[in-house]
Amino acid sequence: MDHMPFGLTVDSGGDQFPVTGPAPRLSWKVSAGIPAKAFELEATVDGVAQPLASTGGRLFVPWPWAELRSRQRVTWRVRAAEPAAAWSVWSSFEAGLFDADWTAFWISAVEKGDRPYGQRPAHVLATEFDLGDLTGSQAVTSARLYATALGVYTAAINGQRAGTAELSPGSTSYDRTLYAQASDVTSLVRSGGNRMEIELSDGWYRGQVGAFRHPAQWGTKLGARAELHLEFADGSHRVIGTDGTWTSAPSPTTRADLMEGQTVDFTVPSAAPSVVLVDEVTAPGIEWSPAPPVKVIASRPAESLHELRPGVWIADFGQNASGWIRLDDLGPAGTRTVIDYGEHLGPDGDLSTSHLDSHRPGEPARIFSQRDEVSAGEERAVFEPRHTVHGFQYARITRDATGMDLAPLDHAGVTMQVVHSDLPQTGDFSCSDADLNALHRIGEWSFLGNAVDVPTDCPTRERLAWTGDYQVFISTATRLRDVLGFSRKWLRSVRDDQLEDGRIANFSPDGRRIKNHLDDQFAMMTGSAGWGDAIVAVPWELYVAYGDEAVLAENWEAMVRWVQWALEMARTTRHHERVKASATPEPYEQYLWDGTFHWGEWTEPKKRDAEGHLIDPVQDDPMAWFMEDKGEVGTAYLYRSAATLGRIAEVLGRPDDAAMYTAIAESVRDAWRLAYLRDDGTTAADTQASYVRALSFGLLPMESRSHAADRLVELIREAGTHLGTGFLSTGDLLPVLVEAGRSDVAHELLFQRTAPSWLSMVDKGATTIWESWEGIDEHGHAQDSLNHYSKATVLRFLHEHTLGLRQAAGSIAWRSIVIAPTLAPGITWAKGTHESPYGTIRVHWQLDGETLRIDADIPAETEARIVFPDGSEHHAGPGRFRASAPVCMHEPEAVPAT
């Protein structure tokens, strides 16, 4: 049994079962020590056996049989192509209802009045149908509901929800891409009369967007489309779809906005329904997502619930996360409960959200609010607001029972529903240092809280899928969770939102639709280095982690358009300070990308003025910050993206493109050196970030690398052994130091207790990573978001250096690994795993006095190089590895990461 293939998967998403397109790709794993070079596959499609198929691979194997038709059901298994080889267990999936086969109409609610965005109600679209006597030959053997919407919807049959996915159909660029969901509702239909309902609200389609809560501009009218497919024991088939017989009625949800919150009033009497509007919306063709769905992942009881004042309670759930609160007891009829959500309690113990207010220079602040409300009716009901989502650790719960005695709030009936994409775990880490374990925990929570269908910057103030955030975090994300399908789905939106000239939007899906509003001020801030470069960096990191060439191929055109636009901007624009210095450009300046807007090294630690107040360059002098020369950053990223594009072209079999972009990258690197590298080996910017970037990106000549590392250390010491890097380069700071032979400085930064540092967050009780290094000041006041995952890139260092597990240089999909722990003072053991495409890698090292012992499990088709601190090396193949060596007291030669 151990020799059977296992872990059979298809490249698709799905709620209760995987749902694919017509030609899904197949993958599986085998046990270590199984030398199979070829495999055989068996399948049944709707119960019909398919011809035996053979393949030499086992990752993303092309579909070997005829393309699937809508709704077909597949079971399949695999075995090694060897005598007496054992078959895997059967695995199953279904084809979706493909766009050409939908017969249902788009229907829309009858909306009365003109409520402002953020305050609009939800609507219930419904139909009733009779199934007669469901016994004998008329028994329902299968019922599948296929549904989608322009807006957010929940579906129910006979009052029971369909499926377990939340916030469907998810966040996409609705002008180009729309996904449907499939649910097994066989157990929900019954003999006689049945009722199907779709509750529909604004969602991402028409709700509020971003920190200033502008209305999304995908469309003005909501729509839903659904088909219920019933199969009967006698082989007959019936379809009940959305059409002009459906009705529209106001929902008890009288207000629903993903950002602002949801209001449910169970006292509102039912209104007479109206006939729905038919085919009044325009939508793209329906597709099936490669990403896992958003779900309620866990329920957390309140760690504490205390009454702040009469009728007002503060709930602390012990963890900052995304989701909502479920209330099981709403009190007597007429009781009104208001829930305000936030990340912080002020010094007075009350909920504080002012740090999340949004400020634009010269304009009034946009006051932050996340508020749900519910009014209890005569019948007992549960409140679970599934048409909104919040970022919070704390909630202020206020009850008004006018004219009645106020009952105490039941602690057991107040739970946090943790809601995010259902991403399978791929890596874990722990060590002998409790603070580093806490850091890893809060970093992972920070990412998950921002993985609600798309990778957002924060789950509170903005909730936008900023390209820069995911660009810096993707190599860490792949160590924590399986993000391939999640990322492919997001990249589809990045491509959908790409401007005609090749620029990549700052965030995608872009509900503000900057590509259609080029006169908007925000359009001037689109196309930044480090942000737009996500279209190159994210697919490449996915390929390196998972070995999926398709993610490169499907983004190739968008990558090329982005890099070509950046090259054109480098050639045709110059920063005004450079023009002032010389009206005639030097020949190399055609490769300097300094003449357009860049966000730059965003959120470097703030300096303080003479009174000790933090200085914010963006707020204090926004024009100077906007006009600042950030060409060092822009040109560095242009080099990295062009060089990466050359490597991608090689993988895709495009030798001419590979040669061209490699040559361009070399010209950009030469220009960077001429413009930003001084004769003494220092950079013109002379900041920690500039040296980290130069070392990490390979911008420096070999003879300058040691000097740059020395200068980096000097700057760290001048800052009191504190980091000074910002958004783009913090993740590379510690690895660069280790690879330069300065693990001592790397560990001093890692263990630094005062801000700016990671452990200062841990010491102050953070449960997620903060946007600002000083997210909670010495007076207990918060500033900026308390859940921003970009600084959690340090988790990659814990995996790759503290644990010591990383891919070898040039390895793809973890076929070749390095195990080389970087010992830190006080750490006596570390252990962790990584679920690679070829199986589980396990590493555990232990210090026993002056001896280091390393234990490892190496999966099938994987080779490992194990490097001990004394410089001794071992090579291992699949199976168990165990060895010991004395601890060397000198700094060993660094083992480079990928």
N, C-alpha and C positions, 0 to 999 in steps of 0.2 A: 504493500500500500504506500510506503514511503517513496517508491520510485515512480508513482503516478505523477503526471503533470498536475499542477494546481493553480489556483489564482486566475481562473479564466475570466477575461473581461472583454468588453467591447468599448470602442471610443464614443461613448454617449453619456448623456445624463438620464434622468428619469427619477420619479418619486418612489412608487412602490415596486417598480421593475424598470430595467433599462429600456429606453425607447430610442430607436435608431432611424437613420435614413436608409436608402435602398441598398447601399454597399458598405456596411460597417467594417471596420478593421478589427482583427482579433489578436489578442495577446494572452500569454500564459507564462507560468514559471515551472521550473523543474528543480528537484532536490540537488544539493551539492554532490558531486561525484558521479552524476549521470552524464555520460559523454555523448548524448544524442546529438547528431548533426542534421537529422531530418525527422519530420513528424508527419503523421497521418491524421486527418480530420474526418469526422462523421457528423452529419447533421440531419435533422428532420425539419421541414418547413410545412407548417400546418399538418403535421403528422405524416408527411410524405418523405421517405428517405431520399437523401441526395447522394450522388456518386461519391465514392471515397476520394478525398483530395490529399495532396502531398505538398509540403513546403519545407524549405531549408531554414526558415527563421521562426522566431516566436514572439517578436515585438511588432505590433502594427501590421500584421499579415493581411494583405489585401483579400477582400471577400472572394472566395474561390468558386462560388456558384453563381447562378443567374441572379440578377438584381432582384431584390425583394419588392413585392407589391404592398400597397397600403394594408396595414393591420395584420400582416402575416406574423405567425408566431414560430420562433425558432428554438430548437434545443440542439446543442452541439457538444462535442467532446473531442479530446485529442489524446494521442499516445505517441511515444517514440516509435519511429519506423524501424523496429528491431523485432526479431522473433520473440514471441511470448510476452511482449511488452504490455503493461497494464494500461487500460484506458482510464482517463480522468473521470471524475463524476460528471454527470450531465450539468450543463449550464444553460440558462434560457434568457431570452429577451424577445421584444416585439418590435416590429416596424411601426412607425407612426402612421397617422392618417395624413398622406401626402397632399400637398396643396391642390393638385389637379383633381383630387377625388372628393374634396369637400363639396357638399351640396347645401349646407345650411347658409342662411343669409346673415349678414351683419345686422344686428338690431341695436337700437339706442333708446335710452330712457326719455320720457317726456319730462323735461325740466321746466319748472315754473318759477318765475322770479329770476332775479339776476344777483345771486349771492357773490360776494368778492372771493377771489381765489384764496385758498387757505381756510375758508369758512363754508365751502359747499358741502351739501349732504351726499350720502350714498343713495343708491336706488336699487330696488329689487325687481329684477326681470324674472318672470315666472311663466310656467306652463303646467297644465295638468293633463294626464293621459291615463287610460284604463288598459290594463294588461289582462283582464279577465282572470280565469282560473289557472294559476301557474302550477299545475300538477300534471303528471304523466308526460305525454309528448309535448306539452306546452310549458314545461318547466324551463326556467331561464338557466342555461348552462354558462353563460358569460354575459356580463354587461360592462362595457367600457365607455367612459365619458371622455371625449376629446374637447378641450375648451381653450379659448384664449380671449384676450381683451385688449382694447385701447384704454388703459386705466389699470387699476388693481382689482382683481375679482376673487371672490370665494364662491364655491359652488356647493350645493346641498341637494340631496334627494330625500324626500320625506323627513326633512328636518335634520338629517345626518350629513356631516361634511363629507365631501368627496376628496379622497387623498389626504396627504399630510403636508404637502408643500405650502409654504407661506409666501405672501406678497407676489403671487403669480399675476401676469406672466413674466415678471422680472423687469430689470432695467436694461433697455436696449436703445439704440438710435432708431426710434419708431418710424422714421421716414424710409428706412432701408431694411430693417430686420425686425421680425416678430416671431416669437416662439410660442408653441402650444404645449399643453400639458395633457397627459393621459392618466386616468384613474380607473382602478378596478372598483366598480360599485355594485358588483353582483349581489352582495349581501344586503344592499340597501333597497332594492326594488321588491315589490310585494304584489300579491294578487289584488285585483280590483284597481281602485283609484290610486294614482301616484302624483306627486308634485315635485317638480324640479325648479330650483331657484338659483339665480346668480345675483349676488350682491356686488355692485360695481361702484367704485369710487375713483377719484382723480389719479391717485398714485403718482408714478413718475411721469405719466403721460401729460397730465394737465395741472399737477400740483406745484408746490413751491420748490425753487431750486437755489442752492447756495446760501452763503452767509447772509446775503441781503434779501433772500427769499423772493426772487423774481419769479413770475409765473413761467412754467415750462411752456415751450412754444411748439410742441409736436402737433397739437391740434386743439380745436375748440369744443368738439363734441365727443363724448365717450361712446364706446361700442363694445359689444360682446358677440362672440360666435361660438357655438357649441353643437356637438352631435353626440347623442347617446345611442350606441350600437348594441342591440340586444340579440343574442343567439339563443335559439330554443332547441330543446331536445330532439325535435323532429327535423332539425337541419334548417329551419326557416330563420330569417333575419329581418329585423325591423330597426329603422332609424328614426329617432325623434330629434329634430334639429331646430335651431332658432329660426323663426320665421314670423310672418305677420300675425299669427294667432297668439303670440306671447303677449303678456301684459307688463305694464310698468307701474310701479307704485313707490311712494316714498318709503325709505327704510327707517327703522328706529335709530339708525346711525344718522344723526342730524348734522354732523360735521365730521369730515374725514380728510386729513391731510398727512402725508408721510412725515413731514417735519413738525407741523404745528401740533398735531394730536387728533384725537377722536372723541366725539361726544355721542353717547347712546342714551336715548330717553325711552324707557320701557313704559312710560305713562301715556305716550302719544297714541291716540286711538288710530286704528287702521283706516286708511283713506281708500276711497274707491279707486280701483286700478284703471289705467288708460291703456289703449292699444299702443304697442311699441312703434317706434319709427323704424323703417326698414331701409337698409342700404344707403344711409345718409353719411357714412364715413368711408374714407379711402384708406386702405391698409396694404402694406407689402405682402408678398406671398408668405404663407405659414411654413415655418421650419421647425426643426427639433434641436434643442440646445445640446452642446457637448458638455455642459457644466452640470454638476449636481445641484439639486434644488436648495432653496432656503428652507430651513425647518426650525421648529422648536427643538433645540439640541438638549436642553436640560431645564429643570425647574429648581430654583434655589429658594429655600425659605429665608425670611428675613433673619439676619443674625441678631438684630435688636429692633424692637418696636417700642418707642416710648412716647408718651403724650407730652408734647411741647407746651401746649396750653389747651384749655377745654375745646374739644372737637378737632384738634389738630395733632397729628402723629407724625413722627419722623421714623422712616424705615431705613435701615442700613442692611444691604444685602452682602456686604463684605467683598464685593467684586464689581469693578467697573466693567460693563458689558453692553452689548446691544440687545434690545428686546422690548418687553413691556411687562406690566404687572397684571396678574390675574387675581381677581377678587371673587371669593366664593360666597361671601355674605354681603349683600348690598343693603341690609337693614330693612326696616318696615317700608311699605309703599310710600312713595313721596320723598324718601331720603335722597339727598343729592350728595354725591361724593366727587371731590375734585382731587386729581393726582397730578402734582407737579414733579417733574423728573430733573435730576441734575447729578453732577459728578463730585460735588463738594459741599461740605457744611462749613459755614462761617464760624468765627470765634464765638458767636452767640448760640451755636448749636442748631441754627435754622438753615434751611436749604439756601445755597448761594449760587446764583448763575450769572452774575454780572460779568465775570471773566469771559463769558461766551458771547457777550454783546459784540456786535460788529461795528467797527469804526472806519469811516472813510474821511480823510483829511478835509476839513471845512464843511462836513455834513453832520446832521444829528445821528446819534448812534441808533442802530437797529437792535432793539431790545430782544434778547433771546428768550424763547419760551418753548417748553415741551409740556403740554397739558392735556390730560384725558379727563373726561367727565362722564358720570353715569347717574341716572335717576332711576330709582327702584320702582318697579310696578307691583301689581297685586300678586303676580305669580313669581315664585322663586326663580331666580336666574343667576347665571354666572357672567361676570364681565371679563372679557378677554378681547382687547382692541386689536383685531387682526388687519386693520386698514391703516395702520401707522406703525412706526418703529422708533425707539428712543435709545439714546446713549445715556447710561446712568449707573450709579452705585446707590444713590440715595433717592428717596421719594418723600415728599410732604403730602400727606393724605388728610384732606379737610372734609368734614362731614357737617351737613346742615340738615337737621330734622325739625324744621319749623313746626312748633306746636306739639312736638312729641318729645319724650325723654330720649336723650341720645344714648344709644347702646354703645358699649366699648367695642373697639375694633378687635376682631379675632385674629390673633397672631398667626394661627395655623392657616387661616384663610387668605393670607397675603403672600404671594409667591412671585418671584422674578422668573419670567419665561425668557431664557437665553436663546436668542434668535440669530442665526447666521447661516451661511452656506455650509452644507454638510460635507466638509472636506475631510477625506480620510487622513489619519495621522500617518506620517512617514518617518518621523524622527523624534527621539527623546534624548534628554541629557540630564545627568545629575552628577554631583561630585561631593567631596567632603566639606565644602564650604557652603553653609546654609544661605549666605547672602547671594552667592552666584546662582544657587538654585532658585531663590526668590526672583532674581533678575531675569532668569530664563522664563519663569512662570509669568511674570508681568509682561514680558515681551511677547510671549505667545498669545496671551489674552488680548493684548493690544491689536495684534494682527487679526485675530478672529472677530473682535468687535468691529473691525473695519472690512470684514469680508462678507458683506450682506449683498450677495449677487454680483457686486463689482468691488474692486479694491479701493475703498474710499480713504480720504485723509483723516477724517474723524467722524464718529457716529453722532455728533451733536451739531456743531455750528454750521458746517458746510456740507458734509456728506457727499463730497464730489470725488469722483475717481480721477484724481490728479495723476497725470502721466509721470511726473517727476517722483512722486512717492513710490509708485510701484517699480519704477526703473531702478531706484536704489535698493529696494527691498527684495526683488524677485529672487536673487541668489540665496537669500535667507529663507524666503517663503518655501522654496523647494526642499529645504532641509526639515521643515516642520510639517508640511501637509502636501498631499497630492493636489497640485494646483494646475495641472496641465489643461483639463477641460475648462476649469474656471477662467484661466488666463486666455485660452483660445476664444472663449466667448467674449471676453472683454476686448481683446485685440480686434475682433470683428467690429465693435463699436468705434475703436480708434480709426480703423480704415473707413468706416462709414462717415465719420466726422471730418476726415482729412479735407483741407481746403483745396480748391482747384489749383492753386499755385504750388501745392506740395506740403504746405505747413501742416503740422500736427497740432490739434487743439490742445489747450492746457489740460483739459479733462474730457473724458468720454465715459458714458454717453453725455453729449453736450446739449442739455435741455434749452440752453440759451441760443443755440444754433448760430454760433458766431460765423460759421461759413456763409450764412445768408445775411449777415449784418456787418459787413466789412467796415462800415462807417462808425461802428460802436467803438468807444474808447478801449474796451477790453480786447478788441481785435488787434490793437497796436501792441498788446502784451502777449500775443500768440506767436509761437515759433521759437521758443527759448531752448537754448542748449541745455542738456540734462533733463529736459522735460520731453520735447519732441523726439529726442534720441531713444525714448522708450520703444518706438516702433522697430528699432534695430536691436536694442539690448535685451528686451524681454523675450522675443522669439529665440534669440541666440542662447540665452540662459536656459530656456525650456528645452532646446535641442540638446545642450550639453547635459542637462539633468535627466532627460527622458529618452533621448535618441530619436525623437520624432521629426523626420525631415519635412513632413507635411506642414508643420508650423512655420518653417522657413519658406516653403514654396507659396503658401497662401498669403504671406506678408511681403513677398519679394517686391512686387510692384510698388507698394506703399513705401517700403524702405528706400528704394531707388529714388522715388519722387521727393522724399524728405531730404536725402543727402544731396541730391542735385539742387534743390532749392537753397540749402545752406551754402553750397559751393557758389551758387549764383550770387547770394548775398555777400559772401566773402569777396567775390570778384568786383562787385558793382558798388559796394558801400564801404565807407571808412568812418571810424569814430571821429567826432568833431575835434577832439584834442589832437588826434594824429594829423588831421587836415591843418589845424592851426600850426603844428610844428613844421609841417612841410606840405606845400600845395601839390608837389609831385610825389606820387607813391613809389616806394621801392618795388622792384619786380616781385619780391616774395610776398608783398602785401595782398596779392590776389588770393592768397590762401589764409589770410587772417579774418576770422569771423568776429568782427568787433563793431560793425556799423548798425546792427539791429538790436532790439531789446532782448536782454537775458535776465532771468531771475537771479542768476549768479549763485554764489555760495550762501544760499538762503539760511537764515536763522543761525548764524554764527553767534557764540555767546556774547551777550550784550555787555558793553562797558558801562561804567557808572560815572556820573558827573561829580563835581566837588561836594555836593550834598549827599551823595550816595545813591541817587536815583538812577535807575537803569535808563540808558539812552537807546531810543528806538529810531534808527535812521529813516525807516519808511514813514513813520508818523511825524517825526520832527522836521524832516526836510525831504518830502517825497520827490520833488523835482530833481534834486541833486542825486538822490538814489536812483531814480529812473534813468537819468542821463549818464550815470557813472560808466566808465570804460570797464566792461567785463569780458574783453576780448581774450584774456588768458584762459578763462573758463570755456568760452565759446569755441576757440580754436582747438583746445584740448579735446573737447567732445567731438568736434568735426574729425579730428584724427582718429579717435577711437571708433567712431561709427563707420568711417570709410575703410579702416583696416578690418573691422568686423564684417563689413559688406564683402570685402575681398575673400574672407574665409567662407562666408555663406555661399558665395558664387562657386567656390571650389566644391563644396558639398553638393550643390545642385547641378554640378556638371556644366558650368558656364565658364570655361577657361579664359575667354577673352575678357569677360567682366571681372574675373578674379585678378587678372594682370592689371587691368585698368584701375580698379579701386585700390589695389595694393600700391601702385605707383602714385596715385593721388594722395594716399595716406602718407607716403614718405615725403611728398612735397609739403603737405600740411605740417608734418612733424618738423621738417627743416625750417619752415616759416615760424613755427612756435619757438624754436630755439633762437632764431635770429631776433625775434621781437621780445621774448620774455625771459631769456636765459642770459645772465650777465657773464662777463669774461671770468669772474672769480667763482662761477658755478652756482651762485645764488639766483633765485628767481626775481623778476622785477616786482612781483607782488610781495614777496618775502613774508608769506603767511604760512601757518601750518597747513592750511588746505592746499596751497599751491604746491608745496613739496610732496604732500601725500598724493595728489593727483599726478604730478610728474613722475613719481616713483611707481605708482600703481599702473598707470597707463603706458609706461615704457617710453616716455617722451625724452628722457635724458640719455646722453651718450654714456657708455659704460664708465668712463673715467670720472663722470660727474656724480654718479649715484651715491658713493660713500660720502662725498662732501654735502650733498643734499640731505642725506640722512642725519649727518652731524648737525646741520643747521636746523633741521626739524627738531632734534632733541634740544638744541639751545633754546628754541622758541618755546618749547614745552616747559623747560626749566624756568625761563623768564616769566612764564605765566604761573609760577608756583607749582609746577608739575600738574597743570590742568590742561585739558584739551582746549583747542581754540578753533576746531573745525566746525563746519556747518552741515547743512542738509546733504550736500552731494558727497562729501569726502569722509564723513565720520566713520562709515562702515569699513573703509580701507585703512584707517589710521593704525589700529593695533596690528593687523597683518603686515603692513609695510614695516613697522618697527621690528617685528619678529624676523622678517625676511632680511632686514638690514643687520641682524645680529644684536638687536637691542630689546630683547624680551624683558629685560629688567625694567625699562621705561614703560613698555606696554603694560606690564603687570602693575606698576605703580599707578598708571592711569586707570586701569580696570578696578583697582581697589581704592581709588581716591574717594574719600568720604564727603568732601565739601564740593559745592557746586562751582563750576559745571562738572558734573560727573554722573555716572549711572547709579552708583550706590547711594548718592545723596537722595535720589528718588526713593530707593528702597528704605533708607533710614527715615524718610518722612511719611512712610506708609502707603506709597503709591501701589496701586494694583494694576495699573497699565502705564505705558511709557508716555511721558509728557511732551507736549510740543515745545515748550520752553524749558531750558535746563533748570530754571528756578521757578517751576510751576506753582509752588506754594512757598510764599515768602516767610520770613522769620516771625511775622505777625499773624500767620495763619490764613492769609488772604491768597486766593488762587489767581493766576493769570494765564491767559491763553487756554487752549484745549488741554485736558488732562488725559487724552487718549489719542496719540499720534504715533504711529508705529515706526516712522522712519529711523529714529535713533535706536530701535531694536535690532538694527543690523549687527550690533555687537553679539547677538546670539550666534551668528555665523562663526565668530571668533571662538566662542565656547565650544562649538562642535569641531571646528577645523584645527584648533590649536590646543585648547585646554583638554578636550578629549583626544584630539589628534587625528581625527578621521576626515579625509578629504579625497577628492578625485585626484589622480595623477595628472600632470600637465598633458594636455592633448587627449585625455580619455573622454569618451562619450558614453552616457548612460551608466556610469559607474562600472565599466568593464575592467578598469585598472584603478586601484586605490592605493593610497599611502596612509599608513598608521604611524604617526610620529608625534607623540605628546610633547607639548612645550611645558615643562614643569614650572610651576609657580610656587612661591614661598607659602607654606602652610597648607597646601593641597596635597593630600595623601592618597586619594583615589578619584577616579572618574569612570563613569560608565555611560554607554549610550547605544542607540541603534539607529540604523537608517534602512528604510524599506526601499531598496534600489529596484529598478526594473527587472533585475535578475534574481532578486531574493533579499532576505534580511541580512544585513551586516551588523554584527554585534561586536562591541569593543569594551573591554574592562581592563583598566590598568590599576595597579596597586603598588604603593611604596612600602617595602618591608625593610626598615632600616636604611641601608645604603644600596639596596637592590630594588630594581624596578621590574615588576612582572607584568607582562601583557598577555591577555587572553583575547582571542578573536574567533568569530565564526565568519568564514568567507563563503558567499553563495556560489552557485553554479556559474560557470563560464566567466569567472572573475579572478583576476590575479592581484596579489597584494605585495607591497613592499613595506616591511616593518622596520622602522629606524629608531634605535634606542638613543638616549641622550649621550652615550659614550661614543657614538658614531658607528656602532656595529649595526649591520643590516641583515635581514632575513627576507627570503622570498617565499611566498606561500600561494598555493592554489586553493580550490574549493575545499571546504571542510574546516576542522578545528585547528587553530594555531595556539601554541603556548610556549613562551620562552621568557627568560630573565636575563638581566645584565646589570652590572654595577652602575650606579649613578655617577655621571661625569660632573665634576665641579666647574669645568670651564664651559663657555658658551659654545654649543655645537654649531656646525655649519647649518644654516637654515635650509629646510626642505620646502621649495616653493609650492604654492597651491596652483590650481588651474589658472 
